[in-house]
Amino acid sequence: MPDFEALRHEFPILERKTYLNSCSLGALSRRSERYLTDFVDRWHDMGASAWYRHWLGRVEELRGRVSAFLGATPRELALLPSTSAALAAITESVPPKGRNRVVCTELDFPTLAYQWAVKPEIEMVILRSPDGIGIDPEQFAQVVDERTLFLATSHVFFATGYEQDLNALSKIAKQAGAYSLIDGYQGAGQTNLFLPKTGIDFYTTGPLKWLIGGPGLSYLYVRDELVSELEPRLTSWFATKRQFDFDLEGFEYRDDARRFELGTPALPTIHTALGGQEIIDEVGMEAIIERNRMLTDHLIGAAKAAGMSLTLADTDHRTFIVMIQHDDPSGAVKHLAANDIIVDHRPGHIRVSPHFYNTTEEIDLCVEILTKYVR
Protein backbone atom coordinates (compact mmCIF):
# COMPACT_ATOMS: atom_id res chain seq x y z
CA MET A 1 0.00 0.00 0.00
CA PRO A 2 1.17 3.56 -0.65
CA ASP A 3 2.47 5.67 2.23
CA PHE A 4 -0.59 7.86 2.59
CA GLU A 5 0.91 9.86 5.44
CA ALA A 6 3.83 10.82 3.22
CA LEU A 7 1.45 11.65 0.39
CA ARG A 8 -0.27 14.22 2.60
CA HIS A 9 2.83 16.43 2.34
CA GLU A 10 2.14 16.69 -1.38
CA PHE A 11 -0.96 18.82 -0.67
CA PRO A 12 -0.30 22.17 1.09
CA ILE A 13 -3.94 22.79 1.92
CA LEU A 14 -3.80 19.92 4.42
CA GLU A 15 -1.24 21.91 6.45
CA ARG A 16 -3.74 24.74 6.81
CA LYS A 17 -7.19 23.16 6.75
CA THR A 18 -9.14 19.99 7.29
CA TYR A 19 -10.17 19.58 3.68
CA LEU A 20 -13.07 17.20 3.05
CA ASN A 21 -14.53 18.63 -0.14
CA SER A 22 -12.87 16.78 -3.02
CA CYS A 23 -16.16 16.20 -4.83
CA SER A 24 -16.28 19.97 -5.37
CA LEU A 25 -12.59 20.66 -6.00
CA GLY A 26 -9.65 18.33 -5.53
CA ALA A 27 -6.68 19.55 -3.48
CA LEU A 28 -3.81 21.12 -5.40
CA SER A 29 -0.58 19.12 -5.24
CA ARG A 30 2.96 20.40 -5.15
CA ARG A 31 3.60 18.38 -8.31
CA SER A 32 0.82 20.19 -10.16
CA GLU A 33 2.22 23.46 -8.88
CA ARG A 34 5.68 22.55 -10.22
CA TYR A 35 4.21 21.77 -13.63
CA LEU A 36 2.39 25.10 -13.55
CA THR A 37 5.59 26.92 -12.61
CA ASP A 38 7.36 25.19 -15.48
CA PHE A 39 4.63 26.41 -17.84
CA VAL A 40 5.01 30.00 -16.60
CA ASP A 41 8.81 29.87 -16.80
CA ARG A 42 8.71 28.64 -20.40
CA TRP A 43 6.20 31.35 -21.25
CA HIS A 44 8.61 33.96 -19.87
CA ASP A 45 11.61 32.38 -21.56
CA MET A 46 10.30 31.20 -24.92
CA GLY A 47 6.97 32.84 -25.59
CA ALA A 48 5.00 31.25 -28.42
CA SER A 49 7.85 28.97 -29.48
CA ALA A 50 7.16 26.92 -26.35
CA TRP A 51 4.04 25.66 -28.12
CA TYR A 52 6.01 23.59 -30.58
CA ARG A 53 8.92 22.53 -28.41
CA HIS A 54 7.03 21.77 -25.18
CA TRP A 55 3.35 22.56 -24.75
CA LEU A 56 1.82 20.51 -27.55
CA GLY A 57 3.77 17.58 -26.14
CA ARG A 58 2.27 18.18 -22.71
CA VAL A 59 -1.21 18.13 -24.25
CA GLU A 60 -0.57 14.74 -25.84
CA GLU A 61 1.10 13.43 -22.69
CA LEU A 62 -2.04 14.24 -20.72
CA ARG A 63 -4.27 12.74 -23.41
CA GLY A 64 -2.28 9.50 -23.24
CA ARG A 65 -2.42 9.27 -19.46
CA VAL A 66 -6.14 10.04 -19.21
CA SER A 67 -7.16 7.69 -22.01
CA ALA A 68 -5.20 4.86 -20.38
CA PHE A 69 -6.81 5.69 -17.04
CA LEU A 70 -10.24 5.35 -18.67
CA GLY A 71 -9.27 2.10 -20.38
CA ALA A 72 -9.49 3.80 -23.75
CA THR A 73 -7.07 4.77 -26.52
CA PRO A 74 -5.80 8.29 -27.23
CA ARG A 75 -7.80 8.40 -30.46
CA GLU A 76 -11.00 8.12 -28.38
CA LEU A 77 -10.29 11.15 -26.15
CA ALA A 78 -10.95 14.83 -26.81
CA LEU A 79 -9.89 17.68 -24.53
CA LEU A 80 -12.42 20.48 -24.14
CA PRO A 81 -12.79 23.53 -21.87
CA SER A 82 -15.75 22.26 -19.85
CA THR A 83 -18.39 19.56 -19.54
CA SER A 84 -20.87 21.99 -21.09
CA ALA A 85 -18.63 22.30 -24.15
CA ALA A 86 -18.19 18.52 -24.33
CA LEU A 87 -21.93 17.94 -24.16
CA ALA A 88 -22.57 20.63 -26.77
CA ALA A 89 -19.99 19.07 -29.08
CA ILE A 90 -21.86 15.77 -28.91
CA THR A 91 -25.37 17.17 -29.23
CA GLU A 92 -24.25 19.03 -32.35
CA SER A 93 -22.57 15.94 -33.83
CA VAL A 94 -25.21 13.24 -33.58
CA PRO A 95 -27.73 13.04 -36.45
CA PRO A 96 -31.32 12.93 -35.14
CA LYS A 97 -32.19 9.76 -37.10
CA GLY A 98 -35.87 10.78 -36.94
CA ARG A 99 -35.74 10.73 -33.12
CA ASN A 100 -36.48 13.67 -30.82
CA ARG A 101 -36.62 12.23 -27.28
CA VAL A 102 -33.91 12.62 -24.64
CA VAL A 103 -34.19 10.81 -21.30
CA CYS A 104 -32.53 12.31 -18.19
CA THR A 105 -33.29 12.18 -14.46
CA GLU A 106 -34.16 14.77 -11.87
CA LEU A 107 -30.96 13.86 -9.99
CA ASP A 108 -28.60 14.82 -12.82
CA PHE A 109 -26.53 17.97 -12.65
CA PRO A 110 -28.50 20.66 -14.55
CA THR A 111 -25.84 21.17 -17.22
CA LEU A 112 -26.81 17.82 -18.70
CA ALA A 113 -30.48 18.59 -19.22
CA TYR A 114 -29.87 22.21 -20.22
CA GLN A 115 -28.29 21.02 -23.48
CA TRP A 116 -31.72 19.99 -24.70
CA ALA A 117 -33.94 22.29 -22.65
CA VAL A 118 -33.06 25.10 -25.08
CA LYS A 119 -33.96 23.00 -28.13
CA PRO A 120 -37.74 23.22 -28.69
CA GLU A 121 -37.63 20.33 -31.16
CA ILE A 122 -36.52 17.96 -28.37
CA GLU A 123 -38.93 16.17 -26.06
CA MET A 124 -37.33 15.98 -22.63
CA VAL A 125 -38.27 13.05 -20.41
CA ILE A 126 -37.05 13.57 -16.86
CA LEU A 127 -37.31 10.49 -14.67
CA ARG A 128 -38.37 11.03 -11.06
CA SER A 129 -36.54 9.30 -8.25
CA PRO A 130 -38.90 7.37 -5.96
CA ASP A 131 -36.64 7.95 -2.93
CA GLY A 132 -34.79 11.12 -3.93
CA ILE A 133 -31.53 9.15 -3.96
CA GLY A 134 -31.25 6.98 -7.06
CA ILE A 135 -32.95 5.64 -10.17
CA ASP A 136 -33.77 2.02 -10.98
CA PRO A 137 -32.49 1.02 -14.44
CA GLU A 138 -35.95 -0.35 -15.12
CA GLN A 139 -37.24 3.23 -15.11
CA PHE A 140 -35.02 3.95 -18.12
CA ALA A 141 -36.07 0.71 -19.80
CA GLN A 142 -39.73 1.73 -19.60
CA VAL A 143 -39.31 5.02 -21.49
CA VAL A 144 -36.25 4.62 -23.75
CA ASP A 145 -37.76 3.54 -27.07
CA GLU A 146 -37.61 4.02 -30.84
CA ARG A 147 -38.22 7.76 -30.37
CA THR A 148 -35.19 8.21 -28.08
CA LEU A 149 -32.07 9.89 -29.39
CA PHE A 150 -30.09 9.98 -26.12
CA LEU A 151 -30.19 8.22 -22.80
CA ALA A 152 -28.27 10.97 -20.99
CA THR A 153 -27.54 10.72 -17.29
CA SER A 154 -24.86 10.75 -14.58
CA HIS A 155 -22.44 8.07 -13.52
CA VAL A 156 -22.65 9.30 -9.91
CA PHE A 157 -25.39 11.69 -8.80
CA PHE A 158 -23.79 14.85 -7.44
CA ALA A 159 -26.24 15.46 -4.59
CA THR A 160 -26.62 11.89 -3.30
CA GLY A 161 -23.45 9.99 -4.23
CA TYR A 162 -25.50 7.22 -5.86
CA GLU A 163 -23.57 5.31 -8.53
CA GLN A 164 -25.47 4.04 -11.57
CA ASP A 165 -24.75 0.82 -13.47
CA LEU A 166 -23.10 1.87 -16.74
CA ASN A 167 -23.40 -1.58 -18.30
CA ALA A 168 -27.13 -1.68 -17.68
CA LEU A 169 -27.62 1.84 -19.04
CA SER A 170 -25.63 1.21 -22.23
CA LYS A 171 -27.57 -2.02 -22.85
CA ILE A 172 -30.92 -0.24 -22.48
CA ALA A 173 -29.87 2.48 -24.91
CA LYS A 174 -28.43 0.05 -27.43
CA GLN A 175 -31.53 -2.15 -27.46
CA ALA A 176 -33.61 0.91 -28.38
CA GLY A 177 -31.12 2.17 -30.97
CA ALA A 178 -30.36 5.26 -28.87
CA TYR A 179 -27.04 6.79 -27.89
CA SER A 180 -25.80 6.59 -24.30
CA LEU A 181 -24.18 9.75 -22.92
CA ILE A 182 -22.82 9.78 -19.38
CA ASP A 183 -21.77 12.76 -17.26
CA GLY A 184 -18.94 11.13 -15.32
CA TYR A 185 -17.49 14.15 -13.57
CA GLN A 186 -18.31 12.64 -10.16
CA GLY A 187 -17.41 9.14 -11.32
CA ALA A 188 -13.82 9.18 -12.56
CA GLY A 189 -11.48 9.02 -9.58
CA GLN A 190 -14.04 7.25 -7.40
CA THR A 191 -14.28 3.97 -9.28
CA ASN A 192 -12.21 1.78 -11.59
CA LEU A 193 -13.14 2.52 -15.18
CA PHE A 194 -12.66 0.55 -18.39
CA LEU A 195 -15.08 2.40 -20.62
CA PRO A 196 -14.94 0.20 -23.74
CA LYS A 197 -16.25 -2.75 -21.72
CA THR A 198 -19.28 -0.76 -20.53
CA GLY A 199 -20.56 -0.19 -24.07
CA ILE A 200 -21.19 3.50 -23.29
CA ASP A 201 -21.06 5.73 -26.38
CA PHE A 202 -19.95 9.01 -24.76
CA TYR A 203 -18.49 9.75 -21.32
CA THR A 204 -17.45 13.15 -20.00
CA THR A 205 -15.28 13.83 -17.00
CA GLY A 206 -12.38 16.07 -16.01
CA PRO A 207 -9.65 16.93 -13.51
CA LEU A 208 -11.57 19.39 -11.34
CA LYS A 209 -12.70 17.03 -8.60
CA TRP A 210 -11.45 13.53 -7.77
CA LEU A 211 -8.64 13.69 -10.34
CA ILE A 212 -7.07 16.63 -8.43
CA GLY A 213 -6.09 18.65 -11.50
CA GLY A 214 -8.03 21.90 -11.29
CA PRO A 215 -10.70 23.75 -13.32
CA GLY A 216 -10.81 24.72 -16.97
CA LEU A 217 -10.69 21.34 -18.69
CA SER A 218 -12.95 18.44 -19.58
CA TYR A 219 -12.30 14.99 -21.05
CA LEU A 220 -14.66 13.56 -23.65
CA TYR A 221 -14.53 9.83 -24.43
CA VAL A 222 -16.12 8.83 -27.73
CA ARG A 223 -16.51 5.12 -28.42
CA ASP A 224 -14.04 4.15 -31.15
CA GLU A 225 -16.64 3.03 -33.69
CA LEU A 226 -18.37 6.42 -33.47
CA VAL A 227 -15.30 8.63 -33.83
CA SER A 228 -15.16 8.52 -37.63
CA GLU A 229 -18.94 8.39 -38.08
CA LEU A 230 -19.76 11.74 -36.46
CA GLU A 231 -19.07 15.15 -37.98
CA PRO A 232 -19.40 17.91 -35.38
CA ARG A 233 -21.16 21.11 -36.38
CA LEU A 234 -19.32 22.95 -33.59
CA THR A 235 -15.69 23.03 -34.62
CA SER A 236 -12.34 24.83 -34.49
CA TRP A 237 -8.93 24.93 -36.10
CA PHE A 238 -7.79 22.19 -33.70
CA ALA A 239 -10.39 19.84 -35.23
CA THR A 240 -8.97 19.87 -38.74
CA LYS A 241 -6.28 17.54 -40.09
CA ARG A 242 -3.83 20.18 -41.29
CA GLN A 243 -4.43 22.93 -38.78
CA PHE A 244 -1.18 24.73 -39.47
CA ASP A 245 -1.94 25.06 -43.19
CA PHE A 246 -4.44 27.80 -42.27
CA ASP A 247 -6.51 26.85 -45.32
CA LEU A 248 -10.01 28.34 -45.10
CA GLU A 249 -11.28 26.12 -47.91
CA GLY A 250 -9.56 22.88 -47.00
CA PHE A 251 -11.27 21.79 -43.79
CA GLU A 252 -11.09 18.06 -43.12
CA TYR A 253 -12.03 16.42 -39.84
CA ARG A 254 -9.23 14.74 -37.94
CA ASP A 255 -9.35 10.96 -37.95
CA ASP A 256 -9.59 10.73 -34.16
CA ALA A 257 -11.55 12.31 -31.29
CA ARG A 258 -9.64 15.55 -31.70
CA ARG A 259 -12.29 16.34 -34.34
CA PHE A 260 -14.54 17.25 -31.37
CA GLU A 261 -12.12 19.77 -29.86
CA LEU A 262 -12.98 23.46 -29.65
CA GLY A 263 -9.80 25.46 -29.96
CA THR A 264 -6.72 26.25 -27.92
CA PRO A 265 -6.74 24.24 -24.68
CA ALA A 266 -6.30 25.85 -21.26
CA LEU A 267 -2.58 25.26 -20.89
CA PRO A 268 -2.35 26.09 -17.17
CA THR A 269 -4.88 23.35 -16.44
CA ILE A 270 -3.20 20.97 -18.88
CA HIS A 271 -0.16 21.24 -16.61
CA THR A 272 -1.93 21.00 -13.25
CA ALA A 273 -4.08 18.13 -14.54
CA LEU A 274 -0.97 16.27 -15.65
CA GLY A 275 0.49 16.54 -12.16
CA GLY A 276 -2.73 15.30 -10.57
CA GLN A 277 -3.13 12.43 -13.02
CA GLU A 278 0.42 11.27 -12.40
CA ILE A 279 -0.29 11.03 -8.67
CA ILE A 280 -3.56 9.17 -9.26
CA ASP A 281 -1.77 6.73 -11.57
CA GLU A 282 1.09 6.17 -9.14
CA VAL A 283 -1.15 5.58 -6.13
CA GLY A 284 -3.46 3.40 -8.24
CA MET A 285 -7.24 3.27 -8.26
CA GLU A 286 -7.43 0.03 -6.29
CA ALA A 287 -5.48 1.58 -3.42
CA ILE A 288 -7.47 4.81 -3.67
CA ILE A 289 -10.78 2.97 -3.60
CA GLU A 290 -9.72 0.86 -0.63
CA ARG A 291 -8.50 3.92 1.26
CA ASN A 292 -11.57 5.99 0.44
CA ARG A 293 -13.90 3.17 1.42
CA MET A 294 -12.18 2.93 4.80
CA LEU A 295 -12.45 6.70 5.32
CA THR A 296 -16.09 6.77 4.23
CA ASP A 297 -17.02 3.83 6.46
CA HIS A 298 -15.33 5.60 9.37
CA LEU A 299 -17.24 8.82 8.61
CA ILE A 300 -20.56 7.02 8.43
CA GLY A 301 -19.88 5.22 11.70
CA ALA A 302 -18.80 8.39 13.50
CA ALA A 303 -21.78 10.37 12.22
CA LYS A 304 -24.24 7.67 13.24
CA ALA A 305 -22.62 7.40 16.67
CA ALA A 306 -23.14 11.16 17.06
CA GLY A 307 -26.86 10.73 16.30
CA MET A 308 -26.77 12.10 12.76
CA SER A 309 -28.96 10.84 9.94
CA LEU A 310 -27.43 10.05 6.57
CA THR A 311 -28.66 9.49 3.05
CA LEU A 312 -27.45 6.43 1.13
CA ALA A 313 -25.29 5.11 3.97
CA ASP A 314 -26.19 1.44 3.64
CA THR A 315 -26.26 0.43 -0.01
CA ASP A 316 -23.96 -1.03 -2.64
CA HIS A 317 -24.63 2.04 -4.80
CA ARG A 318 -22.97 4.53 -2.46
CA THR A 319 -19.67 6.15 -3.34
CA PHE A 320 -17.38 8.40 -1.31
CA ILE A 321 -19.80 11.31 -1.17
CA VAL A 322 -21.48 11.28 2.24
CA MET A 323 -24.70 13.24 2.67
CA ILE A 324 -25.50 14.18 6.29
CA GLN A 325 -29.05 15.37 6.79
CA HIS A 326 -29.29 18.77 8.47
CA ASP A 327 -31.92 21.46 8.98
CA ASP A 328 -29.41 24.28 8.45
CA PRO A 329 -26.71 22.94 6.12
CA SER A 330 -25.48 26.37 5.03
CA GLY A 331 -25.03 27.54 8.61
CA ALA A 332 -23.35 24.29 9.60
CA VAL A 333 -20.88 24.53 6.71
CA LYS A 334 -20.02 28.10 7.73
CA HIS A 335 -19.53 26.93 11.31
CA LEU A 336 -17.16 24.21 10.14
CA ALA A 337 -15.28 26.68 7.92
CA ALA A 338 -14.81 28.98 10.91
CA ASN A 339 -13.00 26.04 12.49
CA ASP A 340 -10.85 25.46 9.38
CA ILE A 341 -12.88 22.47 8.19
CA ILE A 342 -13.95 22.67 4.54
CA VAL A 343 -17.01 20.75 3.36
CA ASP A 344 -20.00 21.72 1.19
CA HIS A 345 -23.78 21.62 1.31
CA ARG A 346 -26.69 20.75 -0.93
CA PRO A 347 -30.39 21.17 -0.14
CA GLY A 348 -31.10 19.57 3.25
CA HIS A 349 -27.63 18.05 3.55
CA ILE A 350 -24.03 18.65 4.47
CA ARG A 351 -21.86 17.04 1.80
CA VAL A 352 -18.58 15.50 2.98
CA SER A 353 -16.20 13.84 0.53
CA PRO A 354 -12.95 12.39 1.91
CA HIS A 355 -10.18 11.45 -0.50
CA PHE A 356 -7.09 9.28 -0.15
CA TYR A 357 -5.06 12.12 1.38
CA ASN A 358 -7.43 12.48 4.34
CA THR A 359 -7.22 10.74 7.73
CA THR A 360 -9.66 9.29 10.24
CA GLU A 361 -8.51 11.95 12.73
CA GLU A 362 -9.68 14.68 10.35
CA ILE A 363 -13.03 12.97 10.00
CA ASP A 364 -13.43 12.66 13.77
CA LEU A 365 -12.65 16.36 14.15
CA CYS A 366 -15.25 17.25 11.51
CA VAL A 367 -17.95 15.23 13.26
CA GLU A 368 -16.98 16.63 16.67
CA ILE A 369 -17.14 20.27 15.52
CA LEU A 370 -20.37 19.64 13.64
CA THR A 371 -22.08 18.29 16.78
CA LYS A 372 -21.31 21.61 18.51
CA TYR A 373 -23.14 23.71 15.97
CA VAL A 374 -26.29 25.40 17.23
CA ARG A 375 -28.41 27.28 14.75
Order of alpha helices (4+ residues) and beta strands (2+ residues): alpha-alpha-beta-alpha-alpha-beta-alpha-beta-alpha-beta-alpha-beta-alpha-beta-alpha-beta-beta-alpha-alpha-alpha-beta-beta-alpha-beta-beta-beta-alpha
